[in-house]
Amino acid sequence: STGNSRYLHSVANKLHFRLLPQKNMKNLGCVVMLITIMCTLQGSLKILDTPDGEEHPEPCALVCSGVSRHDSDYSWSYVGFGLRYVYKKVDMSGCNFVSEPVVTATTRDVFDTNKHVCPAFITENSSKQDFYVISKQIISLDEVEKWQCDIHWVATGYAC
């Protein structure tokens, strides 16, 4: 568009390039690449609050995500004697957070695969290395495995 063209011409002129048709296409390519890199590097992650309320430098902000599979090393267990709610520990130690991050977790939809829907889960007892998910609906240990209730999670916190 005309606005973009004018902007590129002004940037190129500031960098002492003369944009002539076909003659300086390499220079134009360099300018476009430079603008793209500058725009990419200017993006930042801003965390407004964390569970411990501590502030850290903005460059230390980190988003880390993963999937805790239904058949992983951390197995499902019942919450308590006679209760049919299940929980599972989710490891996020590989993120190397220095304090407790904000964690969001959900299950994937596998209805098309196994004709069942995993229950809703809440997160609890987070630390900088792990957290727990607890079902909000009654489900057996066999069902949570058979229905392939993988936990998809995202944690936002600080690495320094």
FENLIN-V203793 format. One line per field, one symbol per residue. psi: psi as a letter, one per 40 degrees, with the letter a starting at -180 (. if undefined). A space follows every 50 residues. Layout:
# FENLIN-V203793
psi->???
This chain:
# FENLIN-V203793
psi->idddddddddddddefihhhhddfdddddddddddddddddeiihhhdii deeiiiideeihhhiahhidfadhiiiidiheifiiiihhhfdedfieih ihhhiiiihedddefihiiiiiiifiaediiihhieihiiddddddefgi hhihhhaie.
